[in-house]
Amino acid sequence: MPRTSSSTPGKSTADVLVIGDGVIGLATAIAIARAGGSCRVLGRNTPGAASAASAGLLAPSIGNAEPEFRSFMSASRDRYPAWLHWLAQRTGIEVTLDRSGIIEVGPEKSASAVAGIERLDAAALEKLEPALTSYSSGVLYHDDGYVDNVSLLAALREAVRCEWSIDVVEGRVAAIQPGIDSCDATMEDGRTQHGRAVVLAAGAWIALLVGAPRPVPVEPVRGQMLRLQGAPLLHAVSADDAYLVPRGESTLVGSTLERVGFDCTTTASALERLRLAAIAAVPSLRNAPVESTWAGLRPMTPDARPIIARDPDLPSVFYACGHGKNGILLAPITAECVASLLAGSPPPVDISSFDIQRFG
């Protein structure tokens, strides 16, 4: 069982304070504990949090990422089988992981320069996905896939609950007072938490935190999604205007990219565009009922890459934020890297391009 901390006003001490209880914060806390450290997770369930709103895609091969960043994403994706196996042993929660590949379709679709690619002509595409009747070709990224992010979040919460060296304090952190070798965090209700270090992993809300050593250039970007009844696809599919992910007997369809601040409501027009995009890709979904709709707030940086670093001026502050649409994908490797930084060890991979100083 986790250690519990006082719920009354006053100062409570932990080795490391982790601000944020989404997948990045929870995964980081677990990595710290597995490395022999102890920490306290500070956070609360917030409407619009990206971790629960995601479709769980593990898709480093799709898009136009620089080779260095794509390699980092691929390394995290490849950690998933062992990571989920450990979580299942620890918690008894089996998290669905599909590594059968992601199919990308669209007019004259050309594949990214990555390994594990199979170009599909009309016959091969129809054999793999008979429901994709609108396309004559596509690309299969064999190594990509998706994870059930809702189950993953539940497994991470349970793993934290079971870990004696991790505390959980529910509530929003309003401000931090960092020093050279320690940091205080003040909760909205007046409680003060004290640690020798702090990890900033508060997702889209990180820029609202008062007292950070420097501006954290992360903004919320809304992504709306819907769930359609029926699951005609065997693979996750990335099309021109939407992606579709099988989830049980349903199909998840996403997503928009909207800079609307912290507004996590849905709009009829955006949801209808997503529904029509799904039908264009899979005509058999034309009459599929909409089971649910929602929106999440992605924490985006100006260059769409995360911030994973130690602050150069106040070494008690560590950054694990700005993961954008790749928070689920990058959780295992981000956690490893931050735990290494906290221990004073070199990270397992080069993270110099994710330093906060790149923003000036």
Secondary structure as a PSIPRED ss2 file (coil, helix, strand):
# PSIPRED VFORMAT (PSIPRED V4.0)

   1 M C   1.000  0.000  0.000
   2 P C   1.000  0.000  0.000
   3 R C   1.000  0.000  0.000
   4 T C   1.000  0.000  0.000
   5 S C   1.000  0.000  0.000
   6 S C   1.000  0.000  0.000
   7 S C   1.000  0.000  0.000
   8 T C   1.000  0.000  0.000
   9 P C   1.000  0.000  0.000
  10 G C   1.000  0.000  0.000
  11 K E   0.000  0.000  1.000
  12 S E   0.000  0.000  1.000
  13 T E   0.000  0.000  1.000
  14 A E   0.000  0.000  1.000
  15 D E   0.000  0.000  1.000
  16 V E   0.000  0.000  1.000
  17 L E   0.000  0.000  1.000
  18 V E   0.000  0.000  1.000
  19 I E   0.000  0.000  1.000
  20 G C   1.000  0.000  0.000
  21 D C   1.000  0.000  0.000
  22 G C   1.000  0.000  0.000
  23 V H   0.000  1.000  0.000
  24 I H   0.000  1.000  0.000
  25 G H   0.000  1.000  0.000
  26 L H   0.000  1.000  0.000
  27 A H   0.000  1.000  0.000
  28 T H   0.000  1.000  0.000
  29 A H   0.000  1.000  0.000
  30 I H   0.000  1.000  0.000
  31 A H   0.000  1.000  0.000
  32 I H   0.000  1.000  0.000
  33 A H   0.000  1.000  0.000
  34 R H   0.000  1.000  0.000
  35 A C   1.000  0.000  0.000
  36 G C   1.000  0.000  0.000
  37 G C   1.000  0.000  0.000
  38 S C   1.000  0.000  0.000
  39 C E   0.000  0.000  1.000
  40 R E   0.000  0.000  1.000
  41 V E   0.000  0.000  1.000
  42 L E   0.000  0.000  1.000
  43 G E   0.000  0.000  1.000
  44 R C   1.000  0.000  0.000
  45 N C   1.000  0.000  0.000
  46 T C   1.000  0.000  0.000
  47 P C   1.000  0.000  0.000
  48 G C   1.000  0.000  0.000
  49 A E   0.000  0.000  1.000
  50 A H   0.000  1.000  0.000
  51 S H   0.000  1.000  0.000
  52 A H   0.000  1.000  0.000
  53 A H   0.000  1.000  0.000
  54 S C   1.000  0.000  0.000
  55 A C   1.000  0.000  0.000
  56 G C   1.000  0.000  0.000
  57 L E   0.000  0.000  1.000
  58 L E   0.000  0.000  1.000
  59 A C   1.000  0.000  0.000
  60 P C   1.000  0.000  0.000
  61 S C   1.000  0.000  0.000
  62 I C   1.000  0.000  0.000
  63 G C   1.000  0.000  0.000
  64 N C   1.000  0.000  0.000
  65 A C   1.000  0.000  0.000
  66 E C   1.000  0.000  0.000
  67 P H   0.000  1.000  0.000
  68 E H   0.000  1.000  0.000
  69 F H   0.000  1.000  0.000
  70 R H   0.000  1.000  0.000
  71 S H   0.000  1.000  0.000
  72 F H   0.000  1.000  0.000
  73 M H   0.000  1.000  0.000
  74 S H   0.000  1.000  0.000
  75 A H   0.000  1.000  0.000
  76 S H   0.000  1.000  0.000
  77 R H   0.000  1.000  0.000
  78 D C   1.000  0.000  0.000
  79 R C   1.000  0.000  0.000
  80 Y H   0.000  1.000  0.000
  81 P H   0.000  1.000  0.000
  82 A H   0.000  1.000  0.000
  83 W H   0.000  1.000  0.000
  84 L H   0.000  1.000  0.000
  85 H H   0.000  1.000  0.000
  86 W H   0.000  1.000  0.000
  87 L H   0.000  1.000  0.000
  88 A H   0.000  1.000  0.000
  89 Q H   0.000  1.000  0.000
  90 R H   0.000  1.000  0.000
  91 T H   0.000  1.000  0.000
  92 G C   1.000  0.000  0.000
  93 I C   1.000  0.000  0.000
  94 E C   1.000  0.000  0.000
  95 V C   1.000  0.000  0.000
  96 T C   1.000  0.000  0.000
  97 L E   0.000  0.000  1.000
  98 D E   0.000  0.000  1.000
  99 R C   1.000  0.000  0.000
 100 S C   1.000  0.000  0.000
 101 G C   1.000  0.000  0.000
 102 I E   0.000  0.000  1.000
 103 I E   0.000  0.000  1.000
 104 E E   0.000  0.000  1.000
 105 V C   1.000  0.000  0.000
 106 G C   1.000  0.000  0.000
 107 P C   1.000  0.000  0.000
 108 E C   1.000  0.000  0.000
 109 K C   1.000  0.000  0.000
 110 S C   1.000  0.000  0.000
 111 A C   1.000  0.000  0.000
 112 S C   1.000  0.000  0.000
 113 A C   1.000  0.000  0.000
 114 V C   1.000  0.000  0.000
 115 A C   1.000  0.000  0.000
 116 G C   1.000  0.000  0.000
 117 I E   0.000  0.000  1.000
 118 E E   0.000  0.000  1.000
 119 R E   0.000  0.000  1.000
 120 L E   0.000  0.000  1.000
 121 D C   1.000  0.000  0.000
 122 A H   0.000  1.000  0.000
 123 A H   0.000  1.000  0.000
 124 A H   0.000  1.000  0.000
 125 L H   0.000  1.000  0.000
 126 E H   0.000  1.000  0.000
 127 K H   0.000  1.000  0.000
 128 L H   0.000  1.000  0.000
 129 E C   1.000  0.000  0.000
 130 P C   1.000  0.000  0.000
 131 A C   1.000  0.000  0.000
 132 L C   1.000  0.000  0.000
 133 T C   1.000  0.000  0.000
 134 S C   1.000  0.000  0.000
 135 Y C   1.000  0.000  0.000
 136 S C   1.000  0.000  0.000
 137 S C   1.000  0.000  0.000
 138 G E   0.000  0.000  1.000
 139 V E   0.000  0.000  1.000
 140 L E   0.000  0.000  1.000
 141 Y E   0.000  0.000  1.000
 142 H C   1.000  0.000  0.000
 143 D C   1.000  0.000  0.000
 144 D C   1.000  0.000  0.000
 145 G E   0.000  0.000  1.000
 146 Y E   0.000  0.000  1.000
 147 V E   0.000  0.000  1.000
 148 D C   1.000  0.000  0.000
 149 N H   0.000  1.000  0.000
 150 V H   0.000  1.000  0.000
 151 S H   0.000  1.000  0.000
 152 L H   0.000  1.000  0.000
 153 L H   0.000  1.000  0.000
 154 A H   0.000  1.000  0.000
 155 A H   0.000  1.000  0.000
 156 L H   0.000  1.000  0.000
 157 R H   0.000  1.000  0.000
 158 E H   0.000  1.000  0.000
 159 A H   0.000  1.000  0.000
 160 V H   0.000  1.000  0.000
 161 R H   0.000  1.000  0.000
 162 C H   0.000  1.000  0.000
 163 E C   1.000  0.000  0.000
 164 W C   1.000  0.000  0.000
 165 S C   1.000  0.000  0.000
 166 I E   0.000  0.000  1.000
 167 D E   0.000  0.000  1.000
 168 V E   0.000  0.000  1.000
 169 V E   0.000  0.000  1.000
 170 E E   0.000  0.000  1.000
 171 G C   1.000  0.000  0.000
 172 R C   1.000  0.000  0.000
 173 V E   0.000  0.000  1.000
 174 A E   0.000  0.000  1.000
 175 A E   0.000  0.000  1.000
 176 I E   0.000  0.000  1.000
 177 Q E   0.000  0.000  1.000
 178 P E   0.000  0.000  1.000
 179 G C   1.000  0.000  0.000
 180 I C   1.000  0.000  0.000
 181 D C   1.000  0.000  0.000
 182 S C   1.000  0.000  0.000
 183 C E   0.000  0.000  1.000
 184 D E   0.000  0.000  1.000
 185 A E   0.000  0.000  1.000
 186 T E   0.000  0.000  1.000
 187 M E   0.000  0.000  1.000
 188 E C   1.000  0.000  0.000
 189 D C   1.000  0.000  0.000
 190 G C   1.000  0.000  0.000
 191 R C   1.000  0.000  0.000
 192 T E   0.000  0.000  1.000
 193 Q E   0.000  0.000  1.000
 194 H E   0.000  0.000  1.000
 195 G E   0.000  0.000  1.000
 196 R E   0.000  0.000  1.000
 197 A E   0.000  0.000  1.000
 198 V E   0.000  0.000  1.000
 199 V E   0.000  0.000  1.000
 200 L E   0.000  0.000  1.000
 201 A C   1.000  0.000  0.000
 202 A C   1.000  0.000  0.000
 203 G H   0.000  1.000  0.000
 204 A H   0.000  1.000  0.000
 205 W H   0.000  1.000  0.000
 206 I H   0.000  1.000  0.000
 207 A H   0.000  1.000  0.000
 208 L H   0.000  1.000  0.000
 209 L C   1.000  0.000  0.000
 210 V E   0.000  0.000  1.000
 211 G C   1.000  0.000  0.000
 212 A C   1.000  0.000  0.000
 213 P C   1.000  0.000  0.000
 214 R C   1.000  0.000  0.000
 215 P C   1.000  0.000  0.000
 216 V C   1.000  0.000  0.000
 217 P C   1.000  0.000  0.000
 218 V C   1.000  0.000  0.000
 219 E E   0.000  0.000  1.000
 220 P E   0.000  0.000  1.000
 221 V E   0.000  0.000  1.000
 222 R E   0.000  0.000  1.000
 223 G E   0.000  0.000  1.000
 224 Q E   0.000  0.000  1.000
 225 M E   0.000  0.000  1.000
 226 L E   0.000  0.000  1.000
 227 R E   0.000  0.000  1.000
 228 L E   0.000  0.000  1.000
 229 Q E   0.000  0.000  1.000
 230 G C   1.000  0.000  0.000
 231 A C   1.000  0.000  0.000
 232 P C   1.000  0.000  0.000
 233 L C   1.000  0.000  0.000
 234 L C   1.000  0.000  0.000
 235 H C   1.000  0.000  0.000
 236 A E   0.000  0.000  1.000
 237 V E   0.000  0.000  1.000
 238 S E   0.000  0.000  1.000
 239 A C   1.000  0.000  0.000
 240 D C   1.000  0.000  0.000
 241 D C   1.000  0.000  0.000
 242 A C   1.000  0.000  0.000
 243 Y E   0.000  0.000  1.000
 244 L E   0.000  0.000  1.000
 245 V E   0.000  0.000  1.000
 246 P E   0.000  0.000  1.000
 247 R E   0.000  0.000  1.000
 248 G C   1.000  0.000  0.000
 249 E C   1.000  0.000  0.000
 250 S E   0.000  0.000  1.000
 251 T E   0.000  0.000  1.000
 252 L E   0.000  0.000  1.000
 253 V E   0.000  0.000  1.000
 254 G E   0.000  0.000  1.000
 255 S C   1.000  0.000  0.000
 256 T C   1.000  0.000  0.000
 257 L C   1.000  0.000  0.000
 258 E E   0.000  0.000  1.000
 259 R C   1.000  0.000  0.000
 260 V C   1.000  0.000  0.000
 261 G C   1.000  0.000  0.000
 262 F C   1.000  0.000  0.000
 263 D C   1.000  0.000  0.000
 264 C C   1.000  0.000  0.000
 265 T C   1.000  0.000  0.000
 266 T C   1.000  0.000  0.000
 267 T C   1.000  0.000  0.000
 268 A H   0.000  1.000  0.000
 269 S H   0.000  1.000  0.000
 270 A H   0.000  1.000  0.000
 271 L H   0.000  1.000  0.000
 272 E H   0.000  1.000  0.000
 273 R H   0.000  1.000  0.000
 274 L H   0.000  1.000  0.000
 275 R H   0.000  1.000  0.000
 276 L H   0.000  1.000  0.000
 277 A H   0.000  1.000  0.000
 278 A H   0.000  1.000  0.000
 279 I H   0.000  1.000  0.000
 280 A H   0.000  1.000  0.000
 281 A H   0.000  1.000  0.000
 282 V C   1.000  0.000  0.000
 283 P H   0.000  1.000  0.000
 284 S H   0.000  1.000  0.000
 285 L H   0.000  1.000  0.000
 286 R C   1.000  0.000  0.000
 287 N C   1.000  0.000  0.000
 288 A C   1.000  0.000  0.000
 289 P C   1.000  0.000  0.000
 290 V E   0.000  0.000  1.000
 291 E E   0.000  0.000  1.000
 292 S E   0.000  0.000  1.000
 293 T E   0.000  0.000  1.000
 294 W E   0.000  0.000  1.000
 295 A E   0.000  0.000  1.000
 296 G E   0.000  0.000  1.000
 297 L E   0.000  0.000  1.000
 298 R E   0.000  0.000  1.000
 299 P E   0.000  0.000  1.000
 300 M E   0.000  0.000  1.000
 301 T C   1.000  0.000  0.000
 302 P C   1.000  0.000  0.000
 303 D C   1.000  0.000  0.000
 304 A C   1.000  0.000  0.000
 305 R C   1.000  0.000  0.000
 306 P C   1.000  0.000  0.000
 307 I E   0.000  0.000  1.000
 308 I E   0.000  0.000  1.000
 309 A E   0.000  0.000  1.000
 310 R E   0.000  0.000  1.000
 311 D C   1.000  0.000  0.000
 312 P C   1.000  0.000  0.000
 313 D C   1.000  0.000  0.000
 314 L C   1.000  0.000  0.000
 315 P C   1.000  0.000  0.000
 316 S C   1.000  0.000  0.000
 317 V E   0.000  0.000  1.000
 318 F E   0.000  0.000  1.000
 319 Y E   0.000  0.000  1.000
 320 A E   0.000  0.000  1.000
 321 C E   0.000  0.000  1.000
 322 G C   1.000  0.000  0.000
 323 H C   1.000  0.000  0.000
 324 G H   0.000  1.000  0.000
 325 K H   0.000  1.000  0.000
 326 N H   0.000  1.000  0.000
 327 G H   0.000  1.000  0.000
 328 I H   0.000  1.000  0.000
 329 L H   0.000  1.000  0.000
 330 L H   0.000  1.000  0.000
 331 A H   0.000  1.000  0.000
 332 P H   0.000  1.000  0.000
 333 I H   0.000  1.000  0.000
 334 T H   0.000  1.000  0.000
 335 A H   0.000  1.000  0.000
 336 E H   0.000  1.000  0.000
 337 C H   0.000  1.000  0.000
 338 V H   0.000  1.000  0.000
 339 A H   0.000  1.000  0.000
 340 S H   0.000  1.000  0.000
 341 L H   0.000  1.000  0.000
 342 L H   0.000  1.000  0.000
 343 A H   0.000  1.000  0.000
 344 G C   1.000  0.000  0.000
 345 S C   1.000  0.000  0.000
 346 P C   1.000  0.000  0.000
 347 P C   1.000  0.000  0.000
 348 P C   1.000  0.000  0.000
 349 V C   1.000  0.000  0.000
 350 D C   1.000  0.000  0.000
 351 I C   1.000  0.000  0.000
 352 S H   0.000  1.000  0.000
 353 S H   0.000  1.000  0.000
 354 F H   0.000  1.000  0.000
 355 D C   1.000  0.000  0.000
 356 I H   0.000  1.000  0.000
 357 Q H   0.000  1.000  0.000
 358 R H   0.000  1.000  0.000
 359 F H   0.000  1.000  0.000
 360 G C   1.000  0.000  0.000
